[in-house]
Amino acid sequence: MGNSLKEASKSPADMKVPLWLKIATIISYAVALIFLLWATVESSNQYANAKQFETMGWGEYGRIIVINRVNALWHAALMAVVISVLCTLLVRRLINERFLKYIVAYGIPILVVVDVYLLSKHYIKMMPKDSLKENEVITLLRTAMPHKRVALVTQSDFYNFWLTYLFPYYNIKCFNVPQMPRMPTDYKRFLQTISSNPVRLWQLSAVEFVLGPAEIWQYFQSQPVMSNAFELVYAYNVAPSGMTVNVLPSSHEMPGRHAVFKMRLPSPRYALLSRWEKVSDDYALRLLGDTNFVLFSKALLANDATSEYVPECNIRGDGASITGAIDVVFYKAGYVKLKVNSDVPTILRFAEKYDPNWKVTVGDVEKKLLRVDYIFQGVYLEPGINKVVFSYQPRVRLLIVFQILSFVFIAIAISSLMRSWIRQKNKEATLQS
């Protein structure tokens, strides 16, 4: 009792500084120094680093990456200095216990809130609700969802806004992507080979609607391979107002400057092909880019489709080999369940980019996922009625382990705080008695 009263009567300057606090102060200064030096070096090498990112394929985005990294390092250095100053005040006993409680209870949360507010302005921008309202074009495109795609002839002006914000908001699947600074090698080869003939590219990718300026219709009609490929279904004008793009139907007084075209040629998302051939990647790309090759006349399988998974095809011919019937039983992003029926062996072609993380089951039995037409996927099916499920199952075990460890550390931290709080309360009760 006497020792407790004696200890309580000591001034803050007389009380012994815990060893952990001294160590934390030294570490905080070391971290602050590292960030300060790092930020200084990165600031002086911004041009060289931006050029390095540019040569890696990031283009003009390399400069933005470098600027953001430099700003992040200076921000980290500033926060480390603030923590170091706070630790120094605690070590020097320049803050009494009551004031320290206020800092912990109010100062740190306020600092975090202000920091998040200042940073969020660089990453979050509020959009007016009217900019996401549904218009006549969106209503039309949604009729093809979720099993078909949309393609844009151009991504300039309001088209890029629709691609970035409006299409994802209404779950409209688009062949175009807003940005792809580092394009995968297989995707790049595929586009370079077939992009000279966009109709074939859109057919292979299950595109049903094409959007673009109305004058593109004249170009379509002037090209033999495109003259019968499209149907003009809707012409319109736009009236931008801030971030909102209002759609106005065309009229005699104001003909539509933009249009929606519908594909007339086959562009299936799912197709049963009665003929197939195992070919090299180079040969597959050459065939797909050749206008003399009839699309969907046969499935072009990668060479890893051995006889263990796919038998040799005995059916010959040059015309389209789409056969059988396909019913979509259930669909959601990353999962599709199909009921298919065919009288002959087939390759079920799924116009989704091949990825080993996709799994396919036929009648609850996992089957070999095939790479079809160089970049798409499929599975071999025996004749008859089959229930097929494609599901995307990325490897998340490591992520789950990290999440479990995070919960464990949080539980330990909460437990430690509770024990400290209980000891403090017991101490105060002892002093009062």
N, C-alpha and C positions, 0 to 999 in steps of 0.2 A: 504493500500500500504506500509506504513511504517512498520507495523507489519510483513508483508510478507518478506520485505527486511531484517528486523532484524532476523527473523527466519532462512532465507537462509544464513545469515552470521555466524550462529552458527557452531562450529566445530562438527564433529560426536560424540565426547565424551560429548558435552554439551546437545545434543538433548535427549529428553525423550524417554526411551525404552518403546515400547507398552506393555501393560499388557498381551496380547495374546502371545507375543513372550516369555515372562518370563514363562508363564504357559506351553507353548510348550517345553521349555528347561527342566523344571522340569519333565514333562511327558516322554520326550525322555530319560533322565537319569534313570527314574524309569523302563521304558521298557528295557533299556540296562542292568540294574541290574538284572531284572527278567530273561532275556534270559541267562545272564552269570551264574546265580545260577542254572537255569534249565539245561543248557548244562553241567555244572560241575557235577550235580547229575546224569544225564543220562550217562555221561562218566564213572563214578565210578560204575554204575550198569549195564553195558552192558551185562555181562555174564548172570545175573539173568533175565534180560528182554528178552534176546534171548531164554532162556529156557522156559519162559512163553509163548512166541509166538509159540515155538515148541510144547508145550502141547495143544495149541489151534488149532493145525492142519497145521501150516505153515511149519513144517519141517525145512530143512536147510535154507529156505528163511527167517526164523525168524532172523537169525544173520545179513543178508543183510538189513532187514528192520530197525533193531536197529542201525546199522552203518550209514545208510542214515539219520535216524532221528537225531542222534548225530551231524553229519556234518551239517545238516540243522539248528540246534539250534546254533551251533558256528557261522555259517554264519549270521544268524539273529542277534546274539549278536554283531558281528563285524559291521554290517551295522547300528545297533542302536547306537553304540559308535561313528561312523563317523557322524551321524546326530546330536548327542549330542554335539560333538566338534564344529560342524558348528553353532549350535544354541548358544553355549557359545561365540564364536567369534562375533556373531551378538549382543548379549546382552552386551558384554564388549566394543562394538564399536571399535573392532580391525580391522574391514574391512570397508573401505570407500565405498560409494555408487556406484562409478564407478566399483570398483573391484567386488562388490556384483553382479552387472549386468552380468559381465563376468562369474561368478560362476554359476548363474542361467541359462544363455544362453548356456554355453559350458561345464562347469564343471559337472553339474548334469547329462546331457545326456551322456557325456563320461563315467562317473562312472557307469551308468546303462548299457551302451553297453559293458564295460569291464566285469561287473558282469555277464551279460547274456552269454558272450563268455566263461568265466571261468566255468560257470555252465553247459553250453550246451555240453561240452566235456564229461560230465558224462552220458548224456541222448541221445545224437545224434552222430551217427557214419556214416560217408559217405561210400556208397557202390559203387563199380565200376558198370557202366551201363551194362557191359557184363555179370555180375552175374545174371541179370534178363532176359536175352534173352530167347526166346522160344526154346524148344528142342522137339525132337520127342515124348518123353513121355508126355510132357505138351500138345502137339497137340492132342495126343490120348485121354487124360483125358478130354479135353475140349469138346469132342463129346458127353459126358454124361451130360454136364451142360446145364441149371442150376437145373434140376429136380432130378438128382441123386447125390450120394456122392462117395468119394474115401476113402479107408481105408488103413492104413499102418500096416504091420505086426510088424515092428520095427521103433522106432523113433531115432535111433542112427545114427551117421555119417551124411552123406549128406541128409538123409531123414528128419532130424529135420530142416535143413536149408530150404528145400523145403516147409515143413509144415509151418514154421514161416514166410517166405518171398515170395517164388515163388507162392505158392498156393493162398494166398490172392491177390497177384499182378494180377494174371490171373483169379481171382474170381472162383477158384476151391473149391468146398465145400468138406470138409473132416470130416470124423467121428472122427478122433483123434483131440486133442487140444494140443497146445504147453505146456501149464502149467495150472494146476487147483489145487493150494495148499489147498483151502477150498472147496471141492466138495459138492454140494447140497445133502441133505440127500436122496431125491428120486432118483437122478441120481446114487448115490453111491450104494443104494440097488439094483437098476436095473442092474448095471454092475457086482456087486458081485454075483448076482443070475445067470446071463446068460453068463458071460465072459468065463466060462469053455467050452462053445460051441460057438466059434466066428462066425460060419456060421449063426446060428440063430440070433445072435446079429446084424450081418451085413444085414441079410434079413429084420429084423424089422426096421432097420435104413436107408433103401433105398440105400444101397451101391451097386454099379455096378462094379467098378474096385478095385482090391486089389494089392498093391505094396509090394515087399519084396525081400529078397535074393532068387536066383534061386533054391537053394537046398530045399526051402520050398515046391516046387512042389512034391518032393519025399514023403514028409510028408503028403501032401494032398492025394496022391494016396494010401498011406498005411492006411488011416482012412476010414472006411466004410461010415461014414456020410459026408465025404468030397470028396470021389473019383470022384463023378459025379457032384460036385457042382461048379467046376471051369473049365475054358478053358484058356490055355496059349496063349496070343495074341501077346506078344512082349518081346523079351529078349534083354538085352543090357549090356554094360559096362560103367563105369564112369571114367573120368580122371580129378580129381580135380586140379585146378590151382588157388591158392589163395582162393578168395571167389567164384570163378566161378566153376561150375560143368559141365563139357562137357560130353554129352551123345554120346556113340559110339555104333553103331549096332553090334550085335553078328556076328561071322563068324566061319568057320570051324577051322581056326587057333586060334581064340580067342572066345570060347563059352561065352555066356552071363552069368555074375555072378549075375545079377539082372533081375527081370522079372515083367511084368504086367499081372495079371490074371483077367478074366472077370467072373462075377457070372452067372451061368446057372439057378439057382433057382429063383423063384419070389422074387423080392425085390422092391415093388412099392412105389413110393413117394405118390401117390394118389390111393385109391382103394375103390370100392363100394362093401360092404359086405352085403349079403342078410340075414345073421344070426348074432345074438348078444345075449349077456347074461350079466346081472348085477351081479358083483362079488366083493368080498372084495379085497383089495390090496394084501394081503398075498396069496390068492388063485390065483389071476392073475399072480403074479410072479412065483408061483409054476407051473402053466400050461405053461407059456412061456419058462421056463427052462426045461420042460419035453420033451424029444425027441419023445415021443409017441403022443404028441399033435401036430396036423397039423397046422402050422402057416397059418393065414388068413382063417381058417375054420369058425371062428366067431369072432366078435369084442367083446373084454372083456371090458365092461363099468364099470366105478366106480359107487358106490352105490348111489351117489347123482343124477344119471340120473333117476329121478322119472318118473312115468307114465305121469306126466304133460308135460314132454318133449319127452319121448320115450315110445311108447307102448310096450307091451310084444311081443316077437317074436314068431310067430306060425310055422316057418319053422324049421325042424329038420334035422340033418345030421352030418356027421363027415368029409366029404371031404372039399376041398377048396370052399369057397362061394363067390369068386370074380365074379362079374357080371357086366352087363351094359357097358357103354362107357363113357370115360372122355376125353374132349378136353381142353387143356390149352389155354385160350383166351389171357391172359396177365399175365406176371410175372415180378416182381422186388423184391428186398430184402424187406421183411416185407409186401408183398402184392401179392396175387395170385387170379386171376379170372378164374373160371372153368365153363364149360358147360357140364353137366352130363345128361345121359339118362338111365333110368332103368324101367323095366316093373313091378318091385316089390318094396316094401319099403326097404330101405337100410341105412346103416351107411357109410357115406363118411369118410374114414380114411385118415388122413393127417399125414405123417411121419415127424412131427415137434414137438419138446418138448412142452408139455402143459404149458401154461402160461396164467393167467387170463387177461393179457393185450392184448391177441389176441381176436379179435371180428370176428364173422361170420354172414353173411347175406345170406338169400336165397330169391331170387326175391325181393331184396331191403328191406326185413323184417329181423330184427335182431333175431337170434335164439340162443338157449342155446349151448355154446361151451362144448362139452363132452370130458371127459378124457378117452382115449381109450388105451387098452393094457398097462395099468399102467402109462405110461409116455408120450404117444402121444395124439393127439387130433383129434376131428372129429365132425360130425353133423348128425342128423337124417334127412332123406329125404323121402318125399312121392314119389310114382311112377310117371313117366313122365319125361319131360325135365325140368331141374332146372338150374338156373344161381346162382352159389355160389361164394362168395367173402370172403376170409380170409385176415384180415388186422391186423397188429400189431399197437396198439394204446397205447403206454405207457402214464402214468399220468405225464404230463409235466406242469401242471398248476402252481405249486410252482416255477418251473424253469422260467416260463414266467414272474411271478411276480417279481422275483429277477432281471431279465433282464430289465424289465420296470423301476424298482427302480434305477438300475445302470444308465440307460439313463437319468433319472430325475436328479440324482446327478451330472452326467457329464454336463448336461445343466446348472444346478445351478453354478457349478464351472466355466464354460466358461463365463457365465453372470457376475459372480463376478469379474473375471479377466478383462473383458471388461470394467466394471464400474471403476475398479481401474486404468486401463490404460487411460480412458477418464479423470478422476480426475487429474492424473499426468500431462497429456497434458495441461489441463486447468490451473493447477498450474504453469507450466513452461511458458505458454503464459502470465499469470499475472505478473510473475517475470520479464519477458523480457520487458513488457510494463511499 
